[in-house]
Amino acid sequence: MELKAVTVSATRGGTEAGKTPQKITVISREQIEQQLAITSDHGAVLSNLIPSYSPSRQKMSSAGESFRGRSALILIDGVPQSTPLRDSQRDGYVIDLSMVERIEVIHGASAEHGLGATGGIINYVTRRPTGGALRQHAGISLTAPGDYESEGLGYKLDYRVEGTQGSFDYLASASWNTQGMFYDANGDLIGVDDTQGDVMDSTAQDVLLKLGYWLDDNQNINLMINHYQVEGEHDYVNVPGDANAGIPATSRKGDPQGKAPQNEVLASSLSYKHADLYGNELGLQLYSQRFRGRFGGGINAAFQDSSIAPVGTLFDQSQNESDKYGAKLTLSRDGLLDNHLKLVGGLDILQDTTSQQLILTDREWVPETVFRNYAPFLQAEIRALDQLTLFAGVRHELADLEVDSFHTIASTSQPPGGVAVEGGNPSFEETLYNIGAVWQVSSWAQLFTNYSEGFGMPDVGRVLRGIGTPGTRVDDFLDLQPVVTENKEVGLRLNHGPFDAEISYYESDADLGSRLDSVGGVYQVRRERTEIDGIEFTGGWQVNDAHRLKLSYAQVNGRSDTNGDGKVDTDLNGANISPDRYGISWQANWTDKLHSLLQANHYASRDFDQPELEFDGYTLVDASIGYRTPVGDVSLGVENLLNRDYLTYYSQAANTGSDQTRNGRVFNGRGRTLTLGYQVSF
């Protein structure tokens, strides 16, 4: 049977995987299932499968989880989920992975989908209805710590129905997942992050609906609606540890103030495709996304206002609110110039309205900010020779930012009281380029090289809420200028007999970058030149029909210009870059019914310029085994098989600020954890 080539929808032109001038990874449903048999942690799934993605925080927040040292743009079927205008760093939990057919990953800065992809693109492609009559699927899983503790029990249920009826196809899926408390390798409760939010002691629900209609053999319309929500149960409080002594925070039963942290995301898309419109392929997508991210509360210094309550007594909590509306028009034509040229052009439109509220005192921490973006683009694929394909493109970004006049909250100025800021409507205009080449050296060796530019904004909300200088005008505030990232990459792909490999070297530079820096436990945005470089390697050996070995390696280095002399001089810490990593996995199909996976990741130690930060490194081993019965599939997965005792990467490499803040955020990683699952299709 000859398999169809895998096309990558995230490339807009539908480029085939393995024929692109930049590194692209397509994570299959089988790989997702293998990881979900071990862990339900979205960050861990991505980290296990993408070498240059940071180790998971194991929290609701993805703060400190970077991709090639920068931010990734998260998409669901091309609908942007990231909130760059006030980066809540909650886009790790926007969909249940049981709803996902595959994950398309573009490594490195890209402007193909507009704002936010300075480190790359991660596109969750939702399941598509299978042909034929009605089909159903049901799954159940139970998760428990290695040393059984009832507080650590978690359960998951998911159900899906799909099929076709004449010209219609449909899919409806729902999942419910409740997670218990996490335990470390010593059998102690891991500290709950009662500020940023936690997936411990939480419940998540997801509902996905897809409807399609074929107008004829070439035209179809598709509707996608996905509603996802995860919310803490709010039953535990943090017991601080000692960051300087390496003593982790723990948790105890309690009744936290305020409302439980949560993520709520509603994404929708209506798309139309015509495969042969006078020889062209047309795609039109209208989309929307509603995001609400609620954080835990506290008596934080940033919340204090003596006009409301005595300083040091005011409890409050914040919520990010973002509403996006957009459209994407794509028109492509192949076979031009005697089949030597393919052109793809189009227009993207986006409006993103974002704010951050202090919900208990009804204060506006970040004023409502409206970002409008119009971007025409043109991409060309030139088959210059049988062995040589050239790629080139241009995209013109027209954007403006609208902020009404506002008054910052009291804590931003000295003496306290806040300052008045004059609103404005600054506009930005950038022309972004990409150029690349793929040279098929032989039937088994391929060289590729690429230059691409990404367009992003700094964390506008963080910048605006931190203004403390009277008389500031939004129109001439330099810190609101866009982040343009230049990505240069060269690589080699090999596919010879049972062996395959891909290695690439990249450099990612931004003249006016955006670096996170913790000041008193509150992260602020530093607009500095940043330079990042790294190496990525993946290699596989199909030992025989039943066994496959895979190796991976990633090295990331990053520095920034902290004194403004135009030269980078300070190492980036773990809030911005990931550690060097070595990975190995062994996949075995013992029979047509019995299969297993064993994987190990070693995160290498690293020193930083900040004396309070030092990463000791650690190695994690996971395993799973699955068996196909006559009435369904049974799996058993073990996360942290060797029960390694370790502090998470973020706790060691990015936990800065006052001792009080650091002590509450020094977390141990999860100890040995078992997941038993059963799935059946009928």
C-alpha positions in Angstrom: 0.0 0.0 0.0 1.4 3.4 -1.0 0.9 6.0 1.7 0.0 9.6 0.9 2.6 12.3 1.6 1.9 14.2 4.9 1.1 17.8 4.1 1.6 20.4 6.9 -1.3 22.8 7.1 0.6 25.2 9.3 2.8 26.1 6.4 -0.3 27.7 4.6 0.8 26.3 1.3 0.5 22.7 2.4 4.2 21.9 2.0 5.0 18.2 2.3 6.8 17.1 5.5 10.4 16.3 4.8 10.7 18.8 1.9 10.7 22.1 3.8 13.7 24.5 4.1 13.2 24.7 7.9 12.9 22.0 10.6 9.3 20.8 10.9 8.0 18.0 13.2 4.7 16.3 12.7 3.6 14.4 15.9 1.2 11.6 14.9 -1.8 10.4 16.8 0.1 7.2 17.7 2.9 9.3 19.3 0.3 11.3 21.3 -1.4 8.2 22.5 1.9 6.8 23.6 2.6 9.9 25.7 -0.9 10.1 27.1 -0.5 6.5 28.3 2.2 7.9 30.6 1.1 11.5 31.5 -1.7 13.9 30.9 0.6 16.9 31.4 0.5 18.9 28.1 4.0 20.4 28.7 5.5 17.0 29.3 4.0 15.6 26.1 5.5 18.5 24.1 8.8 18.4 25.9 9.2 14.6 25.4 8.5 14.9 21.6 10.2 18.3 20.8 13.9 18.3 22.0 14.2 22.2 22.1 11.0 22.6 24.2 11.6 23.4 27.9 10.8 20.8 30.6 7.3 21.1 31.9 6.4 23.3 34.9 3.9 20.6 35.9 1.5 23.5 36.7 -1.4 25.3 35.0 1.1 28.0 34.0 3.5 27.4 31.2 5.7 30.3 32.3 9.3 29.4 31.7 8.4 26.9 29.0 10.1 28.2 25.9 10.7 26.9 22.4 14.1 27.5 21.0 14.5 30.2 23.7 11.5 32.2 22.6 7.7 32.0 22.6 5.7 29.6 20.5 2.4 30.5 18.8 -0.2 27.9 19.8 -2.9 27.2 17.3 -6.0 25.0 17.1 -6.8 24.2 13.5 -5.0 27.5 12.6 -6.9 29.5 15.2 -4.4 31.5 17.5 -4.6 30.6 21.2 -1.7 32.5 22.6 -2.4 35.9 24.3 0.8 37.9 23.5 -0.7 41.3 24.4 -0.9 40.2 28.1 1.0 37.0 28.1 -0.8 34.9 30.8 1.4 31.9 29.8 -1.6 29.7 30.1 -1.8 28.5 26.4 -0.5 25.1 27.4 -4.0 24.2 28.5 -6.4 25.2 25.7 -7.6 21.7 24.5 -7.7 18.2 25.7 -5.2 16.1 23.7 -7.8 13.3 23.2 -9.3 15.7 20.7 -6.1 16.1 18.7 -5.3 14.1 15.5 -1.8 15.4 15.1 0.5 18.2 16.2 2.4 20.2 13.6 5.5 22.0 14.8 7.4 24.7 12.9 10.8 25.2 14.5 12.1 28.8 14.6 10.6 32.3 14.0 7.8 32.4 11.5 5.3 35.0 10.3 3.1 32.5 8.4 0.3 32.9 11.0 1.1 36.5 12.1 1.7 37.6 15.7 3.5 35.7 18.3 5.6 33.0 16.7 9.1 34.2 17.6 10.2 30.7 18.7 8.0 28.7 16.4 4.5 27.4 15.8 2.6 24.5 17.5 -0.6 23.7 15.6 -3.0 21.3 17.2 -5.0 19.7 14.4 -8.3 18.3 15.7 -9.6 14.9 14.8 -11.5 14.6 11.5 -14.5 12.4 11.0 -13.7 9.0 9.6 -15.7 7.9 6.5 -18.6 5.4 6.7 -21.5 4.9 9.1 -21.7 6.0 12.7 -18.7 5.0 14.8 -18.1 5.5 18.5 -15.1 5.5 20.9 -14.9 5.5 24.7 -12.0 5.7 27.0 -11.3 5.6 30.7 -8.1 6.0 32.8 -7.0 6.0 36.4 -3.9 7.7 37.7 -2.3 7.2 41.1 1.0 7.8 42.8 3.4 4.9 43.0 2.9 4.7 46.8 -0.9 4.6 46.7 -2.5 7.7 48.3 -6.2 8.4 47.9 -5.6 12.1 47.6 -3.5 11.5 44.5 -6.1 9.6 42.5 -7.1 11.0 39.2 -9.7 9.9 36.7 -10.4 10.6 33.0 -13.4 9.7 30.8 -13.7 10.6 27.1 -16.3 9.7 24.4 -16.5 10.4 20.7 -19.1 9.8 18.0 -18.4 10.4 14.3 -19.5 9.5 10.8 -20.8 10.6 7.4 -24.3 10.9 6.1 -24.6 11.7 2.4 -22.7 15.0 1.9 -22.5 15.7 5.6 -19.8 14.5 8.0 -19.8 15.0 11.8 -17.8 14.5 14.9 -18.7 15.2 18.5 -16.4 14.5 21.4 -16.3 15.2 25.1 -13.8 14.5 27.9 -13.8 14.9 31.7 -10.6 14.7 33.7 -10.1 15.2 37.4 -6.6 15.2 38.9 -5.6 14.5 42.4 -2.7 15.9 44.3 0.9 15.2 43.1 3.5 13.4 45.3 7.2 13.6 45.0 9.7 10.7 45.1 9.7 10.9 48.9 6.0 10.5 49.2 5.4 14.1 50.2 2.8 16.4 48.7 4.2 18.8 46.1 3.5 22.4 46.7 0.4 23.9 45.1 1.0 27.0 43.1 -1.8 29.1 44.5 -0.9 32.2 42.5 -0.2 31.0 38.9 -2.6 28.1 39.1 -2.2 24.4 39.4 -3.4 21.3 37.6 -3.1 19.3 40.8 -6.5 19.1 42.5 -8.3 20.3 39.4 -11.1 19.2 37.1 -11.1 19.8 33.3 -13.8 19.4 30.7 -13.6 19.7 26.9 -16.3 19.5 24.2 -15.5 19.5 20.5 -18.0 19.7 17.7 -17.2 19.5 14.0 -19.6 19.6 11.1 -18.7 19.4 7.4 -20.7 19.7 4.2 -19.5 18.9 0.7 -21.0 21.2 -1.9 -19.5 19.0 -4.7 -16.3 17.0 -5.2 -14.1 20.1 -4.9 -15.9 22.3 -2.4 -16.6 21.8 1.3 -17.5 23.9 4.4 -16.4 23.0 7.9 -17.4 24.3 11.3 -15.3 23.6 14.4 -16.2 24.6 17.9 -14.1 23.7 21.0 -14.8 24.6 24.6 -12.2 23.8 27.2 -12.1 24.6 30.9 -9.8 23.6 33.7 -10.4 24.8 37.2 -8.8 24.1 40.6 -10.8 22.5 43.4 -9.3 25.0 45.8 -8.8 22.5 48.7 -5.1 23.0 49.5 -2.7 25.8 50.4 1.0 26.3 49.9 3.5 25.6 52.6 6.7 27.4 51.6 10.1 25.7 51.5 13.6 27.2 51.5 14.9 27.9 48.0 18.4 28.7 49.2 18.7 25.4 51.0 16.9 23.4 48.2 14.0 22.5 50.5 10.8 22.2 48.4 7.5 23.8 49.2 4.7 21.4 50.1 0.9 21.5 50.5 -1.6 21.0 53.3 -5.4 20.9 53.4 -6.9 24.4 53.7 -9.5 26.9 52.5 -7.7 29.4 50.2 -9.2 32.9 49.9 -10.8 34.1 46.7 -11.8 32.1 43.7 -10.0 29.0 42.3 -7.6 29.6 39.4 -9.0 28.5 36.0 -8.6 28.5 32.2 -11.6 28.8 30.0 -11.2 28.8 26.2 -13.8 28.9 23.5 -12.4 28.6 20.0 -14.5 28.4 16.8 -13.7 28.3 13.1 -15.8 28.3 9.9 -13.7 27.4 6.8 -14.4 27.0 3.1 -12.2 25.3 0.6 -12.3 25.0 -3.1 -9.8 22.6 -4.6 -10.2 23.8 -8.2 -11.3 27.3 -8.7 -10.2 28.0 -12.3 -7.1 26.0 -11.6 -6.5 27.6 -8.2 -6.9 26.2 -4.7 -8.9 28.6 -2.4 -9.1 28.6 1.4 -11.1 31.0 3.5 -11.3 30.8 7.3 -13.3 33.0 9.8 -12.4 32.4 13.4 -12.9 33.6 16.9 -11.4 32.8 20.3 -12.5 33.8 23.8 -10.0 33.3 26.6 -10.4 33.8 30.4 -7.5 33.0 32.6 -8.0 33.5 36.3 -5.0 33.6 38.7 -4.9 32.8 42.4 -5.1 35.6 44.9 -2.7 37.1 47.5 -1.8 40.1 49.6 0.7 41.1 46.9 2.6 44.4 47.0 1.3 45.1 43.5 -2.3 45.0 44.7 -2.1 47.4 47.7 -4.1 50.6 47.8 -4.4 52.5 51.0 -7.6 54.1 49.8 -9.3 50.7 49.9 -7.6 49.0 52.8 -4.5 49.4 55.0 -1.4 48.6 53.1 -0.4 45.0 53.7 -3.9 43.7 54.2 -5.6 44.0 50.8 -6.3 40.6 49.2 -7.0 40.5 45.5 -6.7 38.3 42.4 -6.4 39.0 38.7 -8.0 37.7 35.5 -6.8 37.9 31.9 -9.5 38.5 29.3 -8.9 38.2 25.6 -11.3 38.1 22.6 -10.0 37.5 19.1 -11.7 37.7 15.7 -10.0 37.1 12.5 -10.0 35.9 8.9 -7.5 34.1 6.7 -7.6 34.1 2.9 -5.3 31.8 1.0 -5.1 31.3 -2.7 -2.5 28.9 -4.3 -1.7 27.7 -7.8 0.7 25.0 -8.8 2.1 23.9 -12.1 3.1 27.4 -13.3 6.1 27.8 -15.7 5.9 24.3 -16.9 5.5 22.9 -13.4 8.5 24.8 -12.0 6.6 27.3 -9.9 4.0 27.3 -7.1 2.6 30.5 -5.7 0.6 31.0 -2.5 -0.8 34.4 -1.6 -3.4 35.8 0.7 -4.5 38.2 3.4 -4.7 37.8 7.2 -6.9 40.0 9.4 -6.8 39.9 13.2 -8.4 42.0 16.0 -7.3 41.1 19.6 -8.9 42.9 22.5 -7.2 42.2 25.8 -7.3 43.4 29.4 -6.5 42.3 32.9 -8.9 42.9 35.8 -8.5 42.7 39.6 -11.8 40.9 40.1 -12.3 41.2 43.9 -11.9 45.0 44.0 -13.2 45.7 40.5 -10.1 47.5 39.4 -8.5 47.6 35.9 -4.9 46.5 36.2 -4.3 46.4 32.4 -6.5 48.7 30.4 -8.5 47.4 27.5 -6.0 47.2 24.6 -7.2 46.6 21.0 -4.6 45.3 18.5 -5.6 45.3 14.8 -3.4 43.6 12.2 -3.7 43.4 8.4 -1.1 41.3 6.6 -1.0 40.5 2.9 1.6 37.8 1.9 3.1 36.0 -1.0 5.1 32.7 -1.0 6.8 31.1 -3.9 8.1 27.5 -4.3 10.5 27.3 -7.3 11.6 23.8 -8.5 14.7 25.1 -10.2 16.3 21.7 -10.8 15.2 18.1 -10.2 17.4 18.2 -7.0 17.0 21.8 -6.0 13.9 23.6 -4.7 14.0 27.3 -3.7 11.5 29.0 -1.4 10.9 32.8 -1.0 8.2 34.9 0.6 7.3 38.3 1.8 4.7 39.4 4.3 3.8 43.0 5.1 2.4 43.6 8.6 0.2 46.7 9.2 -0.8 47.0 12.8 -2.1 49.5 15.3 -2.6 49.5 19.0 -5.5 51.4 20.6 -5.4 52.2 24.3 -7.7 54.7 26.0 -6.3 57.1 28.7 -6.1 55.3 32.0 -4.8 55.5 35.6 -2.5 52.8 36.9 -3.2 51.2 40.2 -1.8 52.7 43.3 1.2 50.5 43.8 3.0 51.5 40.5 4.4 54.9 41.7 6.2 56.4 44.6 4.6 57.9 46.5 1.8 55.4 46.0 -1.3 56.5 44.1 -0.6 55.5 40.5 -0.2 57.8 37.6 -2.4 59.0 34.8 -1.3 57.7 31.3 -2.4 59.4 28.1 -3.9 56.9 25.7 -3.0 56.7 22.1 -3.1 54.8 18.8 0.4 53.9 17.8 0.8 52.1 14.5 3.5 49.7 13.3 4.5 48.6 9.9 7.0 45.8 9.1 7.9 43.9 6.0 9.1 40.4 6.8 11.0 38.1 4.4 11.9 34.5 4.2 14.1 32.6 1.8 15.3 29.0 1.8 16.5 26.1 -0.3 16.3 22.3 -0.2 18.9 20.3 -2.1 18.3 16.6 -2.6 22.0 15.6 -2.6 21.1 11.9 -3.2 18.2 9.6 -2.7 19.0 9.4 1.0 20.6 12.8 1.8 19.1 16.3 1.8 20.5 19.6 2.7 18.3 22.6 3.7 18.8 26.2 4.7 16.4 28.9 5.7 16.2 32.6 6.7 12.9 33.7 8.2 11.5 36.5 10.3 8.9 36.5 13.0 6.7 39.3 14.1 5.7 39.7 17.8 4.7 42.2 20.4 6.2 42.5 23.9 3.9 41.7 26.8 2.0 45.0 26.2 -0.2 44.5 29.3 2.8 44.0 31.6 4.4 47.1 30.1 1.3 49.3 30.5 0.4 48.2 34.0 4.0 48.9 35.2 4.2 52.6 34.1 5.1 54.7 37.1 6.3 58.0 35.4 3.7 60.8 35.2 3.1 62.3 31.8 3.7 59.1 29.9 2.1 59.0 26.5 1.2 55.7 24.8 1.9 57.1 21.4 5.7 57.5 22.0 6.4 54.8 24.5 9.3 52.9 23.0 8.7 49.7 25.0 5.6 49.0 22.9 7.5 48.6 19.7 7.2 45.2 18.0 9.7 42.3 18.4 11.1 41.3 15.0 13.1 38.1 15.3 15.5 36.9 12.6 16.0 33.1 12.4 18.8 31.6 10.4 19.1 27.8 10.0 21.0 25.2 8.2 20.4 21.4 8.4 20.8 17.9 7.0 18.3 15.1 6.6 19.3 11.5 6.1 17.1 8.5 5.3 19.1 5.4 4.4 17.7 1.9 4.9 16.7 1.5 8.5 18.3 4.8 9.6 16.9 8.3 9.5 18.3 11.5 11.1 17.9 15.3 11.0 20.3 17.8 12.4 20.1 21.6 12.3 22.0 24.6 13.6 20.1 27.8 14.1 20.6 31.4 15.2 17.8 33.6 16.5 18.4 37.3 17.0 16.2 40.3 17.9 17.6 43.8 18.0 14.8 44.9 20.4 13.9 41.6 22.1 11.6 40.9 25.0 13.2 39.3 28.1 11.4 38.5 31.3 13.0 39.6 34.5 11.7 39.1 38.0 11.7 42.2 40.2 10.4 41.5 43.7 8.7 38.3 42.5 6.8 40.2 39.7 8.0 39.6 36.2 8.8 42.7 34.1 9.6 43.1 30.4 13.1 44.1 29.4 13.5 45.4 25.9 17.0 44.3 25.0 19.0 42.9 22.2 18.9 39.1 22.5 20.9 36.5 20.6 20.1 32.8 20.8 21.7 29.8 19.0 21.4 26.1 19.2 21.6 22.6 17.8 18.8 20.1 17.3 19.2 16.5 16.4 16.8 13.6 16.1 17.8 10.1 14.8 16.1 6.8 14.4 17.0 3.2 13.8 14.4 0.7 12.7 16.1 -2.3 14.1 13.5 -4.7 12.5 9.8 -4.7 11.9 9.1 -4.8 15.6 11.7 -2.5 17.3 12.7 1.1 16.8 15.3 3.2 18.6 15.3 7.0 18.6 17.9 9.5 19.8 17.5 13.2 20.3 19.7 16.1 21.4 19.1 19.8 21.8 21.5 22.6 22.9 20.3 26.2 23.5 22.4 29.2 24.3 21.2 32.7 24.9 22.5 36.1 25.9 21.1 39.6 26.2 22.4 43.1 26.2 21.6 44.4 29.7 23.7 47.6 29.6 22.5 49.0 26.3 25.9 49.1 24.5 24.7 47.0 21.6 26.6 43.9 22.6 25.1 40.9 24.4 26.7 40.4 27.8 24.5 38.4 30.1 23.3 34.8 30.0 19.6 34.2 29.7 18.2 32.2 32.6 15.7 29.4 32.7 12.7 31.7 32.4 13.8 32.3 28.8 15.8 29.2 27.6 15.7 25.5 28.1 18.5 23.2 29.3 20.7 21.1 27.1 18.9 17.7 26.7 19.8 14.2 25.7 16.9 11.8 24.9 16.5 8.1 23.9 13.5 5.9 23.4 12.8 2.3 22.5 9.5 1.4 20.9 8.7 -2.3 20.6 5.8 -4.2 19.0 6.3 -7.6 20.5 3.2 -9.1 18.7 0.3 -7.7 16.8 -1.4 -7.2 20.2 1.4 -6.3 22.6 3.6 -3.2 22.4 5.7 -1.1 24.8 7.7 2.2 25.0 10.7 3.0 27.1 12.0 6.6 27.1 14.6 8.6 29.0 15.5 12.3 29.0 18.6 13.7 30.6 18.6 17.5 31.3 22.2 18.7 31.7 23.4 21.0 34.5 24.0 24.6 33.8 25.3 27.7 35.7 23.8 31.2 35.3 25.1 34.7 35.9 22.6 35.2 38.7 24.1 33.7 41.9 20.7 32.3 43.2 20.2 30.2 40.1 22.0 27.0 39.4 20.6 24.0 37.6 21.9 20.6 38.9 20.4 18.6 36.1 18.4 15.3 36.3 17.4 12.3 34.3 13.8 11.0 34.0 12.7 7.6 32.7 9.2 6.7 31.6 7.6 3.5 30.4 4.4 2.1 29.0 2.9 -1.2 27.9 -0.2 -1.8 25.9 -2.3 -4.9 24.9 -5.1 -5.2 22.4 -7.9 -7.4 23.6 -10.8 -8.6 21.5 -12.9 -5.8 23.1 -10.6 -2.8 23.4 -7.0 -1.7 24.3 -5.5 -1.8 27.8 -2.4 0.3 28.7 -0.3 0.8 31.8 2.1 3.8 31.9 4.7 4.7 34.5 6.0 8.3 34.7 9.3 8.8 36.5 9.9 5.0 36.5 13.0 5.2 38.7 11.3 7.5 41.2 13.9 10.3 40.8 13.9 12.9 43.5 14.4 16.3 41.8 13.5 20.0 41.8 11.9 21.1 38.6 13.9 23.1 36.0 11.9 26.2 36.6 12.5 26.0 40.4 16.2 25.8 40.0 16.8 27.9 36.9 14.1 30.7 36.9 12.9 31.1 40.4 14.1 34.6 41.3 12.8 37.5 43.4 12.5 38.0 47.2 13.2 35.0 49.5 9.5 34.9 50.4 8.4 34.6 46.8 11.1 32.1 45.9 10.3 29.9 48.9 6.7 29.5 47.8 7.7 28.5 44.2 10.4 26.0 44.8 8.7 22.7 43.7 9.8 19.1 43.6 9.0 17.2 40.4 6.4 14.4 40.4 7.5 11.0 41.7 6.7 7.6 40.3 3.1 7.8 38.9 1.0 5.0 37.4 -1.7 5.4 34.8 -4.0 2.5 33.9 -6.2 3.1 30.7 -8.8 1.3 28.6 -10.2 2.3 25.2 -12.7 0.7 23.0 -14.0 1.6 19.5 -17.3 0.3 18.2 
